[in-house]
Amino acid sequence: MRDKVVLITGGTSGIGRATALEFGRAGAKVAITGRNEARLAETAAELAALGVAHLAIRADVGVEADSARAVAETVAAFGGLDVLINNAGISMRALFRDADLDVIRQLMQTNFFGTLYATKFALPYVTASKGSIVGISSIAGYRGLPGRTGYSASKFAMHGFLEALRTELLPQGVHVLLACPGFTASNIRNVALAADGKAQGESPRDEGAMMSSEEVARHLLSAVQQRRRDLVLTSQGKLTVWLNRLLPGLADKLVLKHFRKEEPDFKL
């Protein structure tokens, strides 16, 4: 990754922040986007402390013009773009029957259209460098999860988009990676949208039992270096994908059982 230019959307916390630091340590020049100016400054300070050439861009990737500007500023600062990591995302915690439709729209706008916009504007530069386009997805992109209908829909859409794009770009030698971390200790659950669109606050899950963002970042760096096609992390995630492919009826029952245990207040 020495002197490669990497743009990471949603690079101010969780997996995005850890990935920025990991790629920076590997020698990359790192650009990050985020909506929170204070968090942008914090991550930029950490990159500076490591001696990493970096750029912090305040942008909402769900806004087309912001995505275009983020790519343009990255290329202007570093002269090109080798790796785009579509990491920015939001989640939800609500049954579909209770959720405001605006919650679903917000998830699609950030998780799917944010990926679409950033990839569209980055594509000429990544194609020129025969670089990598990465989508940070989820097991929810392989298997629909109850209480996460909008999140699952957005990740299924991301999967379809990037799979089709991967095929289109085969002749150009561009690498496309779909990365599914599984349950990760990250703030995405704390800011997940409840049925009314407000952040849920404290996560109901045990963060201590999950893979850390730093470990996910190490796997991501290796997957990009090896130009892997897919990355599914955690034993639970791998088992879920495998069962859903081979025994979908059983997967339905097991997912429902797990959901009832983890989310008893939904009373399904």
For each residue, the residues with C-beta under 8 A, 3 or more apart:
1: 4 6 23 26 27 28 221 224 225
2: 26 27 28
3: 27 28 29
4: 1 27 28 29 82 83 131
5: 28 29 31 74 78 79 80 81 82 83
6: 1 20 23 28 29 30 31 82 83 84 85
7: 31 32 33 70 71 74 81 83 84 85 118 122
8: 11 16 19 20 23 30 31 32 33 85 87
9: 16 32 33 59 61 67 70 85 86 87 88 114 118
10: 13 14 16 33 34 61 87 88 89
11: 8 16 17 19 20 30 31 32 33 34 43 87
12: 16 17 32 34 36 39 40 42 43
13: 10 16 17 34 39 43 186 187
14: 10 17 18 184 186 187 188 213
15: 18 19 87 136 181 184 186 213 216 217 220
16: 8 9 10 11 12 13 19 20 32 34 85 87 88 136
17: 11 12 13 14 20 21 32 43 46 213
18: 14 15 21 22 212 213 214 216 217
19: 8 11 15 16 22 23 85 87 216 217 220 221
20: 6 8 11 16 17 23 24 30 32 43 47 54
21: 17 18 24 25 43 46 47 50 52 217
22: 18 19 25 26 214 217 218 220 221
23: 1 6 8 19 20 26 28 30 83 217 221
24: 20 21 27 28 30 47 50 52 54
25: 21 22 50 52
26: 1 2 22 23 221
27: 1 2 3 4 24
28: 1 2 3 4 5 6 23 24 52 82 83
29: 3 4 5 6 52 53 54 78
30: 6 8 11 20 23 24 47 52 53 54 55
31: 5 6 7 8 11 54 55 56 57 70 73 74 77 78
32: 7 8 9 11 12 16 17 20 40 43 44 47 54 55 56 57
33: 7 8 9 10 11 57 58 59 61 66 70 88
34: 10 11 12 13 16 37 39 40 43 56 57 58 59 88
35: 58 59 60
36: 12 39 40
37: 34 40 41 58
38: 41 42
39: 12 13 34 36 42 43
40: 12 32 34 36 37 43 44 56 57 58
41: 37 38 44 45 56
42: 12 38 39 45 46
43: 11 12 13 17 20 21 32 34 39 40 46 47 56
44: 32 40 41 47 48 54 56
45: 41 42 48 49
46: 17 21 42 43 49 50
47: 20 21 24 30 32 43 44 50 52 54
48: 44 45 51 52 54
49: 45 46
50: 21 24 25 46 47
51: 48
52: 21 24 25 28 29 30 47 48
53: 29 30 78
54: 20 24 29 30 31 32 44 47 48
55: 30 31 32 73 74 77 78
56: 31 32 34 40 41 43 44
57: 31 32 33 34 40 69 70 73 74
58: 33 34 35 37 40
59: 9 33 34 35 63 66 67 69 70
60: 35 63 66 110
61: 9 10 33 66 67 70 86 88 110 114 115 117 118
62: 66 88 109 110 113 114 117
63: 59 60 66 67 117
64: 67 68 113 117
65: 68 69
66: 33 59 60 61 62 63 69 70
67: 9 59 61 63 64 70 71 114 117 118 120 121
68: 64 65 71 72 117 121
69: 57 59 65 66 72 73
70: 7 9 31 33 57 59 61 66 67 73 74 118 121
71: 7 67 68 74 75 81 118 121 122 125
72: 68 69 75 76 121
73: 31 55 57 69 70 76 77
74: 5 7 31 55 57 70 71 77 78 81
75: 71 72 78 79 80 81 125
76: 72 73
77: 31 55 73 74
78: 5 29 31 53 55 74 75 81
79: 5 75
80: 5 75 125 128 129
81: 5 7 71 74 75 78 84 122 125 126 129 131
82: 4 5 6 28 126 129 131 132
83: 4 5 6 7 23 28 126 131 132 133 134 224
84: 6 7 81 118 119 122 126 131 132 133 134
85: 6 7 8 9 16 19 134 136 220
86: 9 61 114 115 118 119 133 134 135 136 158
87: 8 9 10 11 15 16 19 134 136
88: 9 10 16 33 34 61 62 110 111 114
89: 10 110 111 114 136 154 188
90: 106 107 110 111 188 191 192 193
91: 107 148 151 188 189 191 192 193
92: 99 103 104 107 147 148 149 150 151 192 193 194
93: 147 148 189 192 193 194 200 204 263
94: 98 99 103 147 193 194 195
95: 98 99 146 147 149 195 266 268
96: 99 149 150
97:
98: 94 95 195
99: 92 94 95 96 103 104 149 150 195
100: 103 195 196 197
101: 104 105
102: 105 106 197
103: 92 94 99 100 106 107 150 193 195 196 197
104: 92 99 101 107 108 149 150 153
105: 101 102 108 109
106: 90 102 103 109 110 150 193 197
107: 90 91 92 103 104 110 111 150 151 153 154 193
108: 104 105 111 112 113 150 153 154 157
109: 62 105 106 112 113 114
110: 60 61 62 88 89 90 106 107 113 114 154
111: 88 89 90 107 108 114 115 151 154 155 157 158
112: 108 109 115 116 154 157 158 161
113: 62 64 108 109 110 116 117
114: 9 61 62 67 86 88 89 109 110 111 117 118
115: 61 86 111 112 118 119 135 158 161 162
116: 112 113 119 120 161
117: 61 62 63 64 67 68 113 114 120 121
118: 7 9 61 67 70 71 84 86 114 115 121 122
119: 84 86 115 116 122 123 133 161 165
120: 67 116 117 123
121: 67 68 70 71 72 117 118
122: 7 71 81 84 118 119 125 126 133
123: 119 120 126 127 133
124: 127 128
125: 71 75 80 81 122 128 129 131
126: 81 82 83 84 122 123 129 131 132 133 174
127: 123 124 130 131 169 172 174
128: 80 124 125
129: 80 81 82 125 126
130: 127 172 173 174 175
131: 4 81 82 83 84 125 126 127 174 175
132: 82 83 84 126 174 175 176 177 224 227
133: 83 84 86 119 122 123 126 162 165 169 174 175 176 177
134: 83 84 85 86 87 176 177 179 220 224
135: 86 115 158 159 162 176 177 178 179
136: 15 16 85 86 87 89 179 181 220
137: 140 141 155 158 159 178 179 180
138: 141 151 155 180 181 182
139: 142 143 145 180 182 232 237 240 241
140: 137 143 144 145 148 151 152 155 156
141: 137 138 152 155 156 158 159 178 180
142: 139 159 180 232 240 241 244
143: 139 140 152 240 241 244 251 255
144: 140 148 149 152 153 156
145: 139 140 148 151 152 255 259
146: 95 149 255 256 259 263 266 268
147: 92 93 94 95 259 263 266
148: 91 92 93 140 144 145 151 152
149: 92 95 96 99 104 144 146 152 153
150: 92 96 99 103 104 106 107 108 153 154
151: 91 92 107 111 138 140 145 148 154 155
152: 140 141 143 144 145 148 149 155 156
153: 104 107 108 144 149 150 156 157
154: 89 107 108 110 111 112 150 151 157 158
155: 111 137 138 140 141 151 152 158 159
156: 140 141 144 152 153 159 160
157: 108 111 112 153 154 160 161
158: 86 111 112 115 135 137 141 154 155 161 162 178
159: 135 137 141 142 155 156 162 163 178
160: 156 157 163 164
161: 112 115 116 119 157 158 164 165
162: 115 133 135 158 159 165 166 176 178
163: 159 160 166 167 176 178
164: 160 161 167 168
165: 119 133 161 162 168 169 176
166: 162 163 169 170 176 229
167: 163 164 170
168: 164 165
169: 127 133 165 166 172 173 174 176
170: 166 167 173
171:
172: 127 130 169
173: 130 169 170
174: 126 127 130 131 132 133 169
175: 130 131 132 133 224 227
176: 132 133 134 135 162 163 165 166 169 229
177: 132 133 134 135 223 224 227 228 229 230 231
178: 135 137 141 158 159 162 163 229 230 231
179: 134 135 136 137 219 220 223 230 231 233
180: 137 138 139 141 142 230 231 232 233 237 241
181: 15 136 138 184 211 216 219 233 234 237
182: 138 139 211 232 233 234 236 237
183: 205 210 211 234 236 237
184: 14 15 181 188 210 211 212 213 216 233
185: 207 208 210 211 212 213
186: 13 14 15 189 213
187: 13 14 190 191
188: 14 89 90 91 184 191 192
189: 91 93 186 192 200 203 204 205
190: 187 199 200 201 202 203
191: 90 91 187 188 199 200
192: 90 91 92 93 188 189 199 200 203
193: 90 91 92 93 94 103 106 107 197 198 199 200
194: 92 93 94 197 198 199 200
195: 94 95 98 99 100 103
196: 100 103
197: 100 102 103 106 193 194
198: 193 194
199: 190 191 192 193 194
200: 93 189 190 191 192 193 194 203
201: 190
202: 190
203: 189 190 192 200 207
204: 93 189 262 263
205: 183 189 210 262
206: 209 210
207: 185 203 210
208: 185
209: 206
210: 183 184 185 205 206 207 234
211: 181 182 183 184 185 215 216 233 234
212: 18 184 185 215 216
213: 14 15 17 18 184 185 186 216 217
214: 18 22 217 218
215: 211 212 218 219
216: 15 18 19 181 184 211 212 213 219 220 233
217: 15 18 19 21 22 23 213 214 220 221
218: 22 214 215 221 222
219: 179 181 215 216 222 223 231 233
220: 15 19 22 85 134 136 179 216 217 223 224 231
221: 1 19 22 23 26 217 218 224 225
222: 218 219 225 226
223: 177 179 219 220 226 228 231
224: 1 83 132 134 175 177 220 221 227 228
225: 1 221 222
226: 222 223
227: 132 175 177 224
228: 177 223 224 231
229: 166 176 177 178
230: 177 178 179 180
231: 177 178 179 180 219 220 223 228
232: 139 142 180 182 237 238 241
233: 179 180 181 182 184 211 216 219 237 238
234: 181 182 183 210 211 237 238
235: 238 239
236: 182 183 239 240
237: 139 180 181 182 183 232 233 234 240 241
238: 232 233 234 235 241 242
239: 235 236 242 243
240: 139 142 143 236 237 243 244 251 255
241: 139 142 143 180 232 237 238 244 245
242: 238 239 245 246
243: 239 240 246 247 248 250 251 254
244: 142 143 240 241 247 248 251
245: 241 242 248
246: 242 243
247: 243 244 250 251
248: 243 244 245 251 252
249: 252 253
250: 243 247 253 254
251: 143 240 243 244 247 248 254 255
252: 248 249 255 256
253: 249 250 256 257
254: 243 250 251 257 258
255: 143 145 146 240 251 252 258 259
256: 146 252 253 259 260 268
257: 253 254 260 261
258: 254 255 261 262
259: 145 146 147 255 256 262 263 266 268
260: 256 257 263 264 266 268
261: 257 258 264
262: 204 205 258 259
263: 93 146 147 204 259 260 266
264: 260 261 267
265:
266: 95 146 147 259 260 263
267: 264
268: 95 146 256 259 260
